[in-house]
Amino acid sequence: MLKRKRITSDQAFEALDVYGKIPIRFLDVELEQSLRIADELGIYAYDAYILRCAQRYRSPLVSLDRNLIACAKNMGIQVKEVC
């Protein structure tokens, strides 16, 4: 995002500060199911892992990745749009 001049370095550091305040809980997600999703949708395994996590825990997806958002919507996963 910095390289493409989509945000300034001040904005990046502000985002990092906000991110640091997000409570994070580590959860198990089935890797086998994630690989099935990756294969079915033709996406990277790490993207499929995120989709499976949102699906399993009924959590909305927050992303700037348009393809990931489209996949989530097609899977019936709620998406929080980021502008």
Secondary structure, DSSP 8 states (H G I E B T S, - for coil): -TTTTSS-HHHHHHHHHHHHTS--------HHHHHHHHHHHT--HHHHHHHHHHHHTT--EE-S-HHHHHHHHHTT--EE---
